[in-house]
């Protein structure tokens, strides 16, 4: 597929067809590399925060805050 180099402000760039963007998963940010005289565009994937699994959520350590007698008494007074 041919593409033309166009002027963008003081820089130059190319337009990447939507089909190629969708197929490669390229989003808003990319990493540009020079390999053997070629420009390689690599998508940068978003870093995801680690998700807590059910086992960690239900662990005894996580539930220890819920097992305080003084909290039970406080809730009883509110009912």
N, C-alpha and C positions, 0 to 999 in steps of 0.2 A: 504494500500500500504506500503510495507516494504522499508526501506532505510538503507544503511550502513553509519556508522560514519567513516569519512576519515580524514587523517592528512592533514592539510593545514598550512605549515610553522610550527610555534610553537603552533598553535591552532588546533582545530578539527571542522569539519563541516559536512553538509550533502548536497547532490545534490538534488535539487527540480526539478522534471520533468516539462518540458515546459507546458504540459497540465494543471497542477495545478497552475503554475504561471499565465497563461492566464485566467483561470477560477476565480482566486482570485483577479486579478488586481495588484498583487505584482510587484513593479518596482525595482528601484535601492536601495531604502532605506526602512527599516522596523523598527518597534518597537518590541523589544523582551520583553515578560512579563512572569513571573512565576506565574501560577495559580494552586493551589492544586497539586503541584508536577509535573505540566506539563509545557512545554515551548510553549508559544503561540506566533505566528508570526503575526503581524498586519501591513498591508501596510500603509505607510505614504503618504498621498495624497499631491500633489504639491499645494502650496498656489497660488491662482490666484489673480491677481490684479483686483480690481473692475472695471467693464466696465461702461463707461458713457452711459446713455441711450439717446435716441433722444430728449427727453423732456429737459434734462439738457443741451445738446448741443445747442438747439435752444432757450434757455431761454434768457430773456432780458439782464440779467447780462453778459452772455457769449458773446452776440452780441454788448455790449456797446462799446467795443474797435473798432468795425467796423463802428460806427456811429459818427465819428469825422469829422467835416467839414475840418479841416486842412489836413487830409489824402486825402479827395476828391480832394482838390486843388493840392496836391502833385502828385496824379495820373494823373490829367489833364495835368500837365506840362510834364509828361513823354510820353503822347500820340502824 
